[in-house]
């Protein structure tokens, strides 16, 4: 089988070199593996480091460098390579997306290929994720976002969470099987399945793009599976100053709000997205009140939430404000 591995970097050259090396060092049980390393216009000398590494480490044709002049974000960065692969006379059978802050811990690629070969109805399969320093298994498979789950996420009130149940993440010890979606940090796709749905939606800069992609695969008849026997070590948050799936007191970049709005509008419609966003806004207010009553600081609601929620979510959904979309600023995030 031919497998194309895509790594999209922004400002994490040390970790990215480890990620690429972890792929090149494995045998992959004889599968033909090529690596595509995209540098999203990193502000430091990442591009020069990758060029030097390709020469000094004798990567040759095994690694193709994509040294970009603009930060395209995650989905668009992957699309650069995916579209080039699609233009080939013979595209690869599989595409594996690997985060720049992740590395293969075992023969993960061959295990994931075997999983898709055993399940022809599946278009994607995600690996198990180990988090350093103790390499503890963490959640890597999820349920599709729901209104109640999103409201519970911002309130952070234990009794309510137990009443609603786990409507977002599945347990870290989830066994192999079919799930709604898996972490985009380490996921293998059938290439022709990706072609059928048109690759990543370029309207997402970062966040929700993999959920949207797997939902579109689902609607096209392709299932997504989770295979924890394939292991990847992922230093969560190393490649971004926004912890994936977490909330804290820092201000969120505006693309987080815009991506949320785009996903919920696409998947459920504008009215549902507006109702959910309004519920989340009320949930944040309740969460802050509960924190005051309990005399414990709230860590679940970011700074300037109400202002940013209105500007990037509520007002555009209500038609009260035009939103031209997100343009990358280095001060926002390190991809």
ABEGO torsion letter per residue (X at the ends): XBBBBBBBBBGBAAAAAAAAAAAAABAGGGBBBBBBBBBBGBABAAAAAAAAAAAAAGAEAABBBBBBABBAEAAAAAAAAAAAAAABABBBABBBBBBAABBBABBAAAAAAAAAAABAABABBBBBBBBOAAGBBBBABBBBBBAAAAAAAAAGBAAAAAAAEBABBBBAABBBEBBABBBAABBBBBAAAAAAAGEBBAABABEGAAAAAAAAAAAAGBBBBBBAABBBBBBBGAABABBBGBBBABBBBAAAAAAAAAAAAAAAEAAAAAAAAAAAAAAAAAAAAAAAAAGBBBAABBBGAAAAAAAAAAAAAAGABBBAEBBBBAAABBX
